Amino acid sequence: MNITVVGTGYVGLVTGACFSDWGHNVLCVDNDESKIKMLKQLQMPIYEDGLEELVKRNVSEGRLHFTSSISEGVNFAEVIFIAVGTPPGYRGAANLSYVEQVGREVAEHMSDYKLLVEKSTVPVNTFEQLKRTVSKYLRADIPFDVASNPEFLKEGAAIEDAYNPDRIVVGVESARAEKLMREIYKPIIDKTNSPLLVMNPASAELTKHASNSFLATKISFINAVARVCELAGADVEQVAKGMGLDRRIGPLFLKAGVGYGGSCFPKDVDAFVQIADHLGYDFELLKEVQRVNKSQRDFVMQKIQRELWVIQDKVIAVLGLAFKPGTDDVRESPSLYFIPQLSEARAKLRLWDPIAAERFAQLYPNEKYFKDPIECATGADLLLILTDWPEVKSLGPRYAQESDELPGDY
């Protein structure tokens, strides 16, 4: 099947590459011509484990293509996936201007039936707005459908998730749309026997926000428990292990730290709160999740202040600049909270990240960056670990205690 994917970010590029690897002919569209130029030269604009090899293989085998022309994308395929950004907008609501723009441009170039599929994370009932936009800008009475197919890809493991999905959620309103979606996912369903859940578009849209908000709730809950443990002299890792072995709870997302970050959880929780407010429900539980997440970083900053007393001129090594291991994505990373404050307090910062350093340096070009975590930490007064990269986890506190190179606050 011919498939067009509009947007070549973390979601769109991975989605397009995987679809092509499943045997479909895929055209990825992006209005950023510099990004398209990079992709045509087989250079990746983002880092995702295994993505470069996947793209190169499918380009060489003739199934994956790139263009900056939306009209070419519309003419290429019957099914058009919308995978553009939906960043936080006014008061935390999702900014849907890019989705609207794609809907308008697709409508202006349509000459026959198209299925527009929301891949981006959007508020519930966005499909209705998208339908109205397409209807408004159509130049003739041309049939079309809008479907929702939310992504559940973890950055750093996106390709693995695409090939081994827990579930595939599809929200459709017509038999024709459902048939097309089943045809797209048939190769991976046949291989993995993953469940394909067919529902209405509103339910599919809401499934994504509900899923991410629940995971964010688990993170905030264990961080709140960590605060109690610290006051009580308990070990939060042991408590989390005891909780996680309960099959009703599970061990995932029970790792205490500096709070959730990244491009999904913060904006999706904010958006879900806004959705609930708009519908007339005060989602107090999620508002508390937001508060706990913010206060966790404030709490860690207070601990730094207590440990160092005077931050000015202290050497602080920061390990981990991306919001999680396995990605170069620094959006809503904890480092974006701590580094500006520590810099303002005139600390001498030493920064390390195995992948995200180059991207982070675009935001903070005047800081000192290191290629080796040990070198970064050597001579520091305090070591701040913000992302649990394998390189950091392999060091362990034992190394810090045995080595004269690392500071005692490891």
N, C-alpha and C positions, 0 to 999 in steps of 0.2 A: 504494500500500500504506500502511496505517496503521502507524506506528512510534512506540514510546515510548523516550525516552532519559532515563535516571535520572542526574542530575548535570548541573549547568550551569557547570562550570569550563572551563578552557582546551580540554579534549578534548570534553566533552559538548555545550557550546554550539556549538562549531564544527561538530561532527558533526551535530547536529540541524538547524542552519541549512543545511548543505550538502545533507543528505538532502531537506529541504523544497524546496530550489532545484532538485533533480533531479526534482521532481514528486510526491514522497511527502507524505502528511499526517503531521505530526510533532507529538507532545506531549512537551515537555521538563518533567521533574519534578525538584524540588529541595525538601528539607525546610527550607531557609533561606527563610523567608517574605519577608524583606526583599529578598533577591535576586530572588525571583519578582515582587515588587511593582515593582522597578526594571525588569525585563524587560517586564512588562505595560505600563509607561509608556515602553517603547522606549529605556530607558537601559541602557548596557552595564556590567556589573560588572567586566569586564576589558577590556584593550585588545588588539585583534588587527586588523591592517590589513585593511580591507574588511568586517569583521564587522558593524559597525553598519548599513551599507547593505544587507547580505545579510539581516539579521534584519528590518529595516523593510520591505523589499520582500516578503518571504514572509509576514509577519504581515498586511500590507495585502491580499495576494492570498489569504489564508485558509488557508494550508497549514502555518503554524507557530503553536503555542499553548504556553502555560505554565501550570503548576499546582504546588501544594505537596501535592497529594493523591496518594499512591501507589496507592490503590484506583482512582482515576480513570485513572491511567496504566496499570494492569493491565487494566482493562476496555476501554481504548481500542484496544489493539493486540495482534496475535498475536506480534509480535517486540518484545522488550524489551532494549534495550542498557543495560548497566551501565557507567557512566562516572564513577564516584565516585573519590575520592582513595585512593591506596594509599601513604601516607607512610612514611618509615623508622620501623621499630618497634624491638623489642628486638634489640640487637647487629647492627643493620643489616638485619635481616629485614623484609620488607614488612608493614605493618600492614593486615590484611585485615578489620578489624572492620566497615568500611563496606560492603564487598562482602557479608559475611555478613548484615548487617542488611537489605540490599536483597533478598537471596535469601529470607530469612525472611518479610519483609513481602509480597513477591510471592506466595509460596506461600500465605500466609494469605488472600489475596484472589482466588486463581485459581479459575475455574469451568469452564474449558475449556483446550485445548492452548495452551501458550506455548513460544516459543523464547527462552531467556535467553542473551544474547550478552555475553561478557566483552570490553569495550572498554578497560577499565582495564588497566594493566600489572600482571600478577600472576605469582607464581612458578609453575613447572611443576607440573602436576597439581592446581592450584586448582580446575579444572573438576570434579574428583572430589569435592572437599570441598563445592563449591556444589551438586552433585547430591544429596549426602547431606543438606545443609541443607534444600533444597526438599522432598525426600521426607519428611523428619522433620516439617515443619510444614504439609504439605498436609492439608486437611480432608476430602479424598475421594481416591479412586484416579483421579487425573487425569493423562493423559500429558503429558510435557514433554521438551524437549531443552535441553542446554547446549552452546554453541559458543564458540569463541575467535576474535576478529577484532581483533588488536592494531592500534593506531594508529601511524602513522609520520609524524606532523605536526610540523614544526618551528615553534616559536613565532616569530611575526613573519612567517612564510610559510605558515601552516597552511592557509589557503583555497587558495592556489596548489598546495600539496601534495595537497589533497583532490581538486582538479580535474585534476591531472596526476600520479597516483600511479606510483611506480616499479613497484610490485606491490601486489596486494590479497591478504592472507593470511587464509585461512578454515580453521579447524579444526572439523570436524563429525564426528558419529558416526552420522548417519542420512541417508537420501536426502531425507527431508522437510526437514530442516534445511538441507541443501545447496541444495535448490530455492529455499527462501525467501531464502537469502543471495545466490544468483545473481540473483534477481528484484530485490533491493534495489540491487545494484551494476550491473545491466544498463544503466541510462542512461549512466553514466560509462564503462563498458567499451565500449559502442557508439560513444561519442564519441572515446575516446582509444586504444582497442585495448590498454589496459593489461592485463597478465597477471593472472589470478585463480588463485592457488595453493591448491588444496584438499588438506588434510592432516588428520591426527588432531589433537585439541585440544592434546595435550601438545607436539607439534611446533610448533604455532602459538604457544603460550605461550612456548616456549623461543626461538623466532625473534626475538621482541622483545628479550629480555635479551641474546641473543648479538649482535644488531645494534648495540645501544647500547654494549655493552661493547667491541666491536671499534672503534667510532668513538672511544670514550674512550681506547683503547689507542693509536690514531694520535696523538691530542692529547698524551698523556703521552710518547710516543716522540719527537715533534718538540721538546717542551720539554726532554727529556734531551739531544737533539742540540744544542739552543740553548746549553745549559750547556757542552758540549764546544767548540762554535764560539767562545764567548766566551773560553775558556781558550786556544784555538788561534789567535785572531785571524781567524777565518773569519766569513762573513756567513750567518747561518742562513736568511735569506730567499732567497739565491741557492742554498743547499744544498737548501732545500725545493722551489724551482722545478726544480732538476735532478732531484730525486726524483719530483716530481709529474708530469713529462712522460713517465715510464714508465707505459704504459697498465695495467700490472699493479698499480700503486700509486695513481695519480690524485692530483690537486692538493687535493682537499677534505680538510678537517680536518688540514692540515699547516701551520697558522698558529701559530707559537710565541707564548706569552703567559703569563698568570698561572694557567693551568690551566682545566679544565672546571668548569662550575657548572650552575645551573638545577635544575629539578624532576625531570629524567629521569636524566641520566648519573650523578650521585653515588649516587642511591638504587638505580638499576638495576645499577650495578657492585657496590655493597654487597650487594644482594639476590642477584645471580648468584654471588658468592663464598659467601654463606650457603647457597644451593641446592646448590652443589657440595660444600660441607662436609657438608651433611645427607645427600647421596647417597654420601659416602665418598671424595670426590676433593679433594685439596688444590690449589686453583687458584692456584698460586704466581705465575703470570704476572699475573693480575688483581690479586693482592695487591700486587705491585710497581707496577702501574699506580696503585693507590690511594696508595701511598707517594710515588711521583714527583709525583702531583698535589698532595698536601699539601706536599711539600718545595719545590715551585715557588713557592708563596706565601710560605713561610718565607724562601726565597732572595731574593725581591723585597723583603721586609721588611728583610732584612739590607742590601740595596743602599741602601734609603732611609736606614737608620741610618748607613751609611758616607758617603753624600753629604751628609747634614745634620749629622753628628756629634752635635749636641744637637737633639733633636726638639722639646723644650718651647719654646713660643712661636713656632715656625716656622709660616709660612703655607703650607698644603698644599692645592692645588686638586685635586679629584677629578672627573674627567669620566667619567660612566657609572656608574649605580647598578644598573640591571637587569643580569641575567647575560649578556645578549646584546642587540644592536640589534633594534628592531622590536617590542619587548614591554615591558610594565610589570611583568613577573614578576621579583621580587627573591629568590625562593627559591634558597638556596645560591649567591647571587651573590658574586663575589670581594669586592665592597664590604662585605659582612657580615663578612669576615675582617679587612680592613684598617682600616676606620673605627673599630671599637671599640678596636683596639690603638693607633691614632694618637690617638684621643681620650683614652685612658688615659695616653698619654705627654704629654698636654697640648699637642698641636699645635692650631693655629687652622685649622679646616677650612672649606673653601668647596666646596660640592657642586653638581653640575649633571647633569641628565639630562632629555632632552626630553619623556619620557613617564612615567618611573617615579618622578620626584621626589615627587609627592604620596603615592604608596604607601609610599615609603621614609620619608617624613616621619612616617608613623604609627608607625614604629619608633624614629626619632631626631628628635623634634620640636624639639629645642633647637639643632640645627645651622643653619648659614647656607646657604640655597638660592638659586641664581641661574637666571634664565631664558635667559641668553646664555653660551655657553662662553668667549668672549673676556673678558667681564666677570668671569666666575668665575676665570679664570686671571690676570687683571691683578694684578700686585704679589705673586704667590705666589713662595715660595722654591723650591717643587718642584711639578711637575705630574704627577699620577698618572692615567694613562689605563687604565681598567678595562673599557671596552666600546667597540668600534670603530663607534660611530654614524657615519653618513655626514657629519654636521656636523663631527665631529672629523677624520675622514679627509680631508675637503676642505681642512682647514687645512694639514696637512703640516708636516714639520720645516723646510722652507724659510721658511714664514711666521714660525715661531718665531725663526729666525735673523735675519730681516730686521726684525722688529718689536721696538720697545722695550717693548711692552706685555707680552709673554710672557716668562716666566723662561727661563733658559738650560738648564734641565733638562727641556725639553719632550721 
